Each structure stands twice: as C-alpha cells, then as structure tokens.
Amino acid sequence: MGCTIIDDSWAWQYPQESLDPLPSPITLAWAEGDRLVPAATCGKTARERLPGATWIELPGVGHNAMVDDPGLVARTILAVTGVQI
C-alpha cells in the first residue's frame, strides 16, 4: 500500500513526478515513529519524488516530533543549516 496522504490529499499541491535535479539542497527529517505519515510508505514516496534529498530519520519520536523531543528537532535543524550556538 502506498502513501495515500501524499498521493490523494496533497496531489493538487505537490508534484507527482520526481524533482531531479533539486532546485536547492533538501533534507527530509522524518519521525521514526510517525503513524499518521509513516516513513515506510510516505517517506518512501517523498524520497522517490526528491531523489537527491538527504534523508534523516528522527529516532524515538512520533508525528509531533517537535513536541516529543524538541531538543532533537532543534539539533537536527541546526546541524543541517550549519548554525552554531
């Protein structure tokens, strides 16, 4: 079974074909335990449509990763952007 959320609900907003090459660097930071938008299906679809994107799985968090572990999300964003604090 594919990702029905991306394929059906967001089809009008997001391209159905692969975006290659990417217009800029893209990082997909996906919650490992997301049951609403699971990595196994929706993450796979996202990676197929953005083949040059960097993939990071956020361990131990669900759909609301920023609530489950705000420190992990902040560290991930800072690491990707290269910001030092």
Backbone bond lengths (Angstrom), bond angles and torsions (degrees), N, CA, C in turn:
res aa  C-N    CA-C-N  psi(-1)  N-CA   C-N-CA  omega(-1)  CA-C   N-CA-C  phi
1 M - - - 1.446 - - 1.521 109.26 -
2 G 1.327 116.32 135.29 1.457 121.07 -178.58 1.508 112.75 -85.34
3 C 1.293 115.15 -167.87 1.460 121.42 -179.34 1.525 108.93 -91.02
4 T 1.314 116.62 96.87 1.456 119.77 -176.56 1.522 112.51 -69.74
5 I 1.324 118.26 -27.93 1.467 119.91 178.98 1.523 110.39 -64.31
6 I 1.313 117.51 -49.75 1.460 120.60 179.98 1.524 109.97 -71.74
7 D 1.322 117.55 -44.37 1.456 120.71 -175.31 1.524 113.29 -68.08
8 D 1.314 118.87 -38.31 1.462 121.64 -175.35 1.524 113.08 -99.99
9 S 1.311 116.81 -59.01 1.459 121.21 -171.84 1.523 113.31 -69.04
10 W 1.305 118.47 -37.08 1.454 121.16 -174.30 1.521 113.46 -106.00
11 A 1.333 117.44 9.22 1.465 120.73 -174.85 1.523 112.57 -57.77
12 W 1.316 118.32 -33.00 1.459 122.26 -179.39 1.517 111.96 -71.63
13 Q 1.315 117.74 -21.55 1.456 121.65 -172.17 1.525 113.37 -103.34
14 Y 1.307 117.97 -29.71 1.455 121.47 -174.11 1.517 110.83 -116.90
15 P 1.315 117.01 145.22 1.466 119.28 -179.39 1.526 111.77 -64.34
16 Q 1.305 115.90 143.75 1.459 121.56 178.36 1.535 111.05 -86.02
17 E 1.317 116.70 -22.81 1.458 120.15 -179.06 1.528 110.30 -94.55
18 S 1.294 114.69 167.04 1.456 121.74 179.35 1.524 110.31 -66.98
19 L 1.322 116.59 140.72 1.453 122.19 176.78 1.530 106.74 -102.73
20 D 1.327 114.72 93.29 1.452 120.79 -175.20 1.521 108.82 -142.89
21 P 1.292 118.99 116.09 1.449 127.18 8.62 1.534 111.27 -81.21
22 L 1.310 115.01 161.59 1.456 120.91 177.55 1.526 109.61 -72.36
23 P 1.332 118.48 146.19 1.463 120.34 179.39 1.529 112.99 -74.09
24 S 1.329 116.42 -17.23 1.462 122.68 178.96 1.530 107.25 -163.01
25 P 1.322 118.32 167.22 1.462 118.99 176.75 1.530 110.56 -62.02
26 I 1.314 115.76 135.88 1.466 121.73 179.68 1.520 108.78 -129.98
27 T 1.312 116.11 134.51 1.456 122.03 173.43 1.513 108.44 -118.52
28 L 1.312 116.08 127.21 1.466 122.44 174.97 1.522 106.97 -99.40
29 A 1.314 116.67 108.29 1.465 121.93 177.13 1.524 106.29 -103.01
30 W 1.324 117.00 107.47 1.459 122.46 -170.36 1.520 110.45 -113.46
31 A 1.309 115.97 135.18 1.464 121.77 178.77 1.524 110.11 -69.62
32 E 1.307 115.69 122.00 1.468 122.20 -177.96 1.530 112.27 -56.80
33 G 1.321 117.12 -38.97 1.455 120.59 -175.85 1.516 114.32 -100.66
34 D 1.326 118.23 20.63 1.461 121.00 -178.59 1.526 109.64 -70.30
35 R 1.339 116.05 115.37 1.462 120.04 179.57 1.525 111.85 -94.87
36 L 1.332 117.70 -17.34 1.454 121.05 178.01 1.530 111.06 -79.76
37 V 1.331 115.55 -43.47 1.467 122.77 178.97 1.529 106.71 -128.22
38 P 1.345 117.06 74.23 1.468 120.96 -171.48 1.526 114.10 -68.01
39 A 1.314 114.13 145.41 1.466 121.17 179.69 1.528 111.60 -62.52
40 A 1.324 117.17 -36.30 1.465 120.50 -175.86 1.524 112.20 -61.85
41 T 1.323 117.54 -34.45 1.463 119.43 -179.18 1.521 111.63 -108.68
42 C 1.324 116.89 -58.87 1.469 120.45 -176.69 1.524 112.01 -70.79
43 G 1.325 116.68 -38.35 1.457 119.75 176.13 1.515 111.65 -64.15
44 K 1.316 115.73 -37.86 1.472 120.82 176.85 1.528 110.05 -62.42
45 T 1.328 116.56 -44.67 1.463 120.86 177.96 1.522 110.61 -61.91
46 A 1.319 117.57 -44.29 1.466 121.34 179.05 1.524 110.86 -60.98
47 R 1.334 117.15 -43.65 1.473 120.64 179.76 1.524 111.24 -65.46
48 E 1.325 117.52 -35.76 1.471 120.59 178.07 1.529 111.09 -66.94
49 R 1.314 116.07 -36.52 1.461 119.73 -177.53 1.525 112.90 -83.75
50 L 1.324 116.32 -17.92 1.468 122.17 177.66 1.530 108.28 -127.84
51 P 1.347 117.37 67.80 1.464 120.41 -170.24 1.517 115.54 -62.94
52 G 1.304 118.89 -22.35 1.455 120.33 -179.99 1.515 113.84 -93.99
53 A 1.324 117.25 1.94 1.467 120.77 -177.07 1.523 111.09 -74.55
54 T 1.309 115.29 150.10 1.457 121.87 173.40 1.525 107.65 -81.15
55 W 1.323 117.13 137.04 1.461 122.89 -178.36 1.517 109.01 -110.03
56 I 1.332 115.87 126.40 1.461 121.62 174.94 1.520 107.29 -128.93
57 E 1.318 116.71 126.55 1.458 120.23 174.22 1.516 108.50 -98.75
58 L 1.319 115.91 128.09 1.459 121.59 -179.20 1.523 108.78 -89.72
59 P 1.324 117.87 109.18 1.466 121.26 -174.48 1.524 113.00 -72.65
60 G 1.313 115.15 145.17 1.457 121.28 171.10 1.515 116.43 73.82
61 V 1.334 117.77 13.90 1.461 120.28 179.64 1.523 110.23 -125.95
62 G 1.329 114.47 156.90 1.454 120.98 178.86 1.520 111.21 -105.56
63 H 1.324 115.80 -155.38 1.459 122.15 -174.89 1.528 112.90 -56.41
64 N 1.308 117.84 -36.27 1.468 121.60 178.34 1.527 109.93 -100.30
65 A 1.307 115.18 65.30 1.465 121.37 -175.88 1.521 112.16 -55.70
66 M 1.324 116.85 -36.24 1.459 120.01 -177.95 1.517 112.56 -69.33
67 V 1.333 117.06 -19.43 1.464 121.50 174.87 1.525 109.70 -90.71
68 D 1.342 115.87 -42.13 1.462 121.14 -178.68 1.526 112.27 -62.51
69 D 1.331 116.34 -43.29 1.468 120.38 -178.01 1.531 109.75 -151.53
70 P 1.335 116.65 77.92 1.463 119.07 -177.34 1.528 113.34 -60.05
71 G 1.316 117.39 -31.57 1.463 120.27 178.31 1.521 111.93 -64.34
72 L 1.327 116.86 -42.48 1.466 121.04 178.25 1.518 110.72 -62.63
73 V 1.322 116.55 -44.55 1.464 120.21 179.70 1.533 110.07 -63.31
74 A 1.316 117.07 -45.43 1.465 120.39 179.45 1.528 111.32 -61.76
75 R 1.332 116.79 -44.91 1.477 119.94 179.03 1.526 110.91 -62.60
76 T 1.318 117.38 -38.25 1.467 121.07 179.35 1.524 110.31 -64.54
77 I 1.321 116.72 -46.72 1.467 120.40 178.99 1.520 110.55 -62.25
78 L 1.323 117.47 -45.06 1.468 120.15 -179.04 1.518 111.14 -65.05
79 A 1.334 117.64 -38.79 1.468 120.00 178.92 1.519 111.78 -64.65
80 V 1.323 116.45 -40.12 1.466 120.45 -178.95 1.514 111.35 -70.36
81 T 1.313 117.04 -38.29 1.466 120.40 -177.71 1.529 113.11 -85.29
82 G 1.328 116.42 -13.18 1.457 120.00 178.98 1.522 113.95 79.02
83 V 1.334 115.97 13.61 1.459 119.96 -179.46 1.524 109.61 -77.44
84 Q 1.322 116.06 133.54 1.460 122.74 177.32 1.517 108.65 -106.16
85 I 1.337 116.32 133.40 1.467 118.74 174.99 1.516 109.81 -125.27
